[in-house]
Amino acid sequence: MERLELTAPCNFALEAILSREIKELGYEISKVEDGRVSFFADEAGICKANLWLRTAERVLIKIAEFHAETYEELFQNTKKIKWHEWIPKDAEFPVARASSIKSKLFSPSDIQAIVKKAVVESLKSKHKLEWFPESGAKYPINVFINKDRVIIYLDTSGVSLHKRGYREIGSEAPIKETLAAAMISLTPWREDRLLVDPFCGSGTIAIEAALMGLNIAPGLKRDFVSEGWSYSDKQVWSRERKEAEAKIRSDVKLKIQGYDIDESVLKIARKNAALAGVAEHIHFQKRDVRELSSGDSYGFIVTNPPYGERLEDRKSVEQLYKAMGTAFSKLSTWSFYIITAHEEFERLFGKRADKKRKLYNGMMKTDLYQYYGPKPPRRNE
């Protein structure tokens, strides 16, 4: 493949973190928009981005861009695309996703149906077929419309990138892996420092920290739909996977701990950590946050406590936040990074955050409350 423009969608408010990740892979950013970052790359870039991006939801190839205010314009412009250069005769080509913002065409199901029909008509004339079996590899098509500007993509990832391949089962309302990775990226935590999640649930924050500390590519244990494409270079994928494996820091000794009061979710956390290949680097333990203590003078708490969205849970959550304030105050030289949707968190916790950053946990608006502890003294070389 020649030089391509790729787009990586992400949760709102993660664009700056994702842009930094893409630049660290060595690629040029072409555009940053709400919930998506575009960049230029080649086929190796498709592999690298899928394997390494921790905060992206998927990696898309931009196929075409045009203006459309009617379904006829959408149909005709989509039909003009040289789909035969992208999609072979036996391919399965679902219009997997369609979204529209501030546009005259606003029905996702209608947009999907029209685009599918246009792709079929385009392929008919080139492949000389009247009917497509769609029995081969999958080539998912995505459509994004913003202010009547249509962008057509091919999805190279398939299953969303937040599904790393290590979490078979999740606890109730788990935090997504991409958001957990973003939270850790917003801290100055390093692999030689203690990191604790006192509400670890199924272990996502602790596991993402371990993957980052060991420099394990988050996509290394899963497959991607574009690996099965007819024009995909298997040698490129193989080379990128081998390079990712070679970059794992097996000599690192991490200090990561996850606590929860529910032994059943701790069992899930331990299983997930084993599937991720980081079980030996995380200590999971049944412990109430009120009993939080540590012999380490410096450390990080990164956590996603209950929010109390349901009215019946609100009082108990507010009591929990007060207990957190008391317990955390004993760790006066530590740094805390706490995400919640509860707008009264600071008052209940008993301390104003040094910085507050808006993030989204799924579609829920939350804030990451950041409390900075003092820097530890510099170690003697």
N, C-alpha and C positions, 0 to 999 in steps of 0.2 A: 504494500500500500504506500502511496505517496504521502506527502504532508497532509494531515487532516486537522480539522478543528473539532476538538472534543469538548463536551460540556459535562460537568459533574454537579448534579443537584445536591443540595444539602439542607439541613434544617435552617430556618431563618435565624440570623444572628451568628452563624458559624462561617460566614463567607471569608472573613479575614484569616481565620485559622486554616481553612481549606486552601486558600490562596497561598499561604506560607508553605503548606505541605507540597503543593504542586511545584512551587519554585524550588523547593529542596530536592525534588526529583529532577530538576534541570530544565523545566519547560516554561515557555513564555506565555504569560496570561494575556488573553485577547480581550476579555470583558468580564466584569464582575457585576452581577445583578442580584436582586433579592432572591435568595434561595438557590443560586446557581453560579458557578464559576466556569468560564470557557478558556481553553488554552490550545496551543498548537503542538502536535506530536505526530509520530509515525506509528507503525504497528507495534514496535517495542514499547511505545508510550501507552498503548492500550493495555498491554500486559502489566507494565509497571504500575499504572494508575489503579487497576483492579486489585493488584496484589498489595499495594502499599498505602493507599489513601485511607486514613482512619476515620475521617469525618464526612466523607462523601457517601451518598446513598446509592449511586450507580455511576457508570461512565457511558456517555452517549456519543455517537458519531453524528455530527451535523450533516444532513443530507441535502437540505434545501431550505431557503427562506424566501417568503413572498408575502404580499398584502392580499387579504381576502375579507370582504364584508358580506358575501353571500355564499351559499352552499355551492352554487354553480362555479364561482371563482375558486373556491376551495377544491372542487372536483377537477376542474381543468388544469389548474396549476400543479396539483399533485400528480395528475396523469402525465404531465410533461416530463416529470423526473425520469431519468434512465434507470428504472427499477431493475431491469435485466442485468445491469452491471453489479447489482448488490444482491439480488435474490435469485437463486437457481430454480429450475423447474419444479423440483420436488419439495422445496422448502415449505416449512410452516411459517406463515408471516402474519401473526395476530397484530391488530392495532391495540396494543396492550394498555396504553394509557393516553388519555387526552385531558388537557386542562385549559381553561380559558379565563382570562382576567381582563375586565373592562373592554370587552369586545362584543361586536354584534352577533357573532356566532358563539353561543354560550352553553349549548347542551353537549356534554361530553359524549353521550351515547350516539347522538346524531353525527357529531364530528367523527367519531370512530367509524361509523357505518359508511359515511361518504368517502373517507380516506381509504378504507378497505376496498370499496367498489372501484375507486380510481386506480389503485395499485393493481387490482385484478385486470382492469381494462388495459392498462399499460403493458402488463406482462403477456396478455393474450396475443398482442400484435407481434411481440418479439420472440416469444417461445412457441408460437403457433399452436397454442392449446386453447380449448374452450372451457376446460375444467382442470383445476389443480388439486392433486391428491393431498397435498400438505402433509406428507408422511416422513419428510426428511428433517434436517436440523432446523431449529427454531431461530427466526430472525425477527425479534419483537420490534414493532414500530411505535414510537412515541410522538405525540403531537402537542405542541405548546403554543397557545395563542395569547398574545398580550397586546392590547390596543390595536387589534386587527392585524397584527404582524404574526404570521404563521411560521413556525420552525418545525421541520420534520426531522426526526432523529431515528437512528437504529440503536437499540440498547445492547451494549456489549457485555453487560453484567448478568442479566437474567434475574435471578433472585437478588433482592436488595443487598448491598454491601454490608449493611449492619448485621446481617446474618453471617457470622464468621465461620460457622460450622462447628462451634464448640458447645452451643447451648441447645440441647435437645428439649429440655423442659425449663420453663421459667416460673418464678414465683409470681404472686399477684402483683400486677402493675409494675413490671420490671422497667428499669431505665434502659433505653436503647444503647447499644454498644458505641454508636457514633457519638452520642451525647456524653457518655462516660469518658470516652477518649478526649473529647473537647474540654471537659472539665479538668482533666489531668494536664492537658496542654496549657491551660490558663494558670497553672501553678509553676513555681520554680523548682518543683520536686526533681530530685536526681536519684539515680538508682541506689546510691549509698545511704539514703536517708529513709527513716521509718515513715510509712504511710499506713493509716488506719481508716477503715470504713466501719463505723459502729452500727450501721443499719445495712449490712451488706446484702441481705436477701439472697438471691441466687448467684451473687459473687461478681456481677458485671464490672463494677468499678475496680475491684481488686485485680481481676483477670486482665482488664485492659491496661492497668498500670504495669502488670508483670510483662505483658507483651511488649509494651513500650520500653521498659527497663532492659529487657533481653534483646531488643531490636528484632523482634519477630514480626514479619510482615503479616498484617491481620487477615489477608486473604489466602495465606499459604495452605490452609487445610480445606479449601473448598474449590469447586470448579466454577467456570464462567461460561455463559451460553456461547460466546464468540469463539471459544476454543474449538467448537464443532463446525464452524463455518467453512465452506468449501475453499475459500481463498485465504484462510488463516494459516500462517506458517507455524507448523507444530514445533519446528526447531527453535523459533523465537520464544515461544511459550516455555519450552523446556529449558532454554538458556536462562530466561528471567527467573524461573523457579529455582534453578540451581544457584544463581547469584544471590537470591534472597536467602536461601538456606545457608550459604557461606557467610552471610552477614550476621547470623545469630550469635549473640555474645554469651557463649556457654560458660565463660569464666566468672560471670557476674553473680554475686551473692545478694539477693534482694531481701528487704525487711518490709514485708507487706502483711497486714493483719486484717481479717474481716470478722466482725462480731454480729450476732443477731440473737434474739431471745427465742427464736423458733428453730428447734433442732431439725425439723423436717426440711426447711429451706436450706439449712447448712449442709445437709446431705446432698441436696441438688447442687449447691455451690461447689462442694468438693468434687462431685462428678464432672461439673462443667470445667473446673480447673484442670482435672485430669485429661479431659478431652482436648483442652487447649494446650496441653503439654507443659503447664506451669504449676502443677500441684505442689511440687517440692519447694516452691518459692513463696507460697501463701499459707499463713497459719489461720485457719478458721476455728472459731471458738464460740460456744454459747455464753453470752454475757449481756447483761442489761446495761444500757448506756449510763445509768446512774452509778454503776460500779467502775466506770472508766478510769483507768490510771495507767501510768507508764513510768519506768525507770529511766527512759530517755529524756534528756533535757530539751531536745529539739525534734520536731516531727511535724507531719502533716495529717490533718483530718480532711478527707474528701468524701462527702456523703450525700445521700438522697433520702432524707427522713420522710415519714408519712406527712401528707399535706393537710389531711382533714377536709377533703372536698365534700364529703357527706356530712350533713348537719349533725347526725348522731355521733360522728367521730370527732367533731370540732373541739369539744371541751377536753377530751382526753389528749388530743394532739397539742392543744395549748398548754396543758400541764406538762406534756413531754418536752416542749420547747423550753419551758422554765427549768426543768430538770437538766436539760442539755446545757443551759447557761451556767448552772451551778457546777456540773461535772467538768465542763470545758475550762472554767475559770481556774481550775487547779493546774491546768497545763498552760501556764501563763506565757511560756516562751515558744509555744507551738503556733502554727498557722492553720486556720480553718477555712474550708471552702464548702459551703452548704447551699444546696439548691432546694427551693420550695416555692409553691404558688401562694402560700399564706402571706397576705400583705402586712400582717402585724408581727412578723417574725422577729424583727429587731427589738421591739418593745418587750416581747415575751422572753426572748433570749437574754435581755438585759444589757445589750451593748450594741452600739451602732457599728455597722460594717465600715471598714476602710474604703471599700469599693463595692458597688453593686452593679451587676451586669445582667441585662435582660437576655434570657435564653428561652427556647421552646422545648418542652418535653412532649413530643408528639405535637398536637395542636394546642396544648395548654401553655399559656404564657407563664413563665416562672422567672425568678431572679436567683442569680448566683451571688450569695453574700460572701465577701472575701475579707477575712481577718488576717492581717499580716503579723507574724511573730518576728522577733529580732533575728538577724542573721547569726548563725553559729560562728564561734571564733574560728579563724583560719587554722587549719591543721598544719603542724610542722612537717615540712617536706623531709 
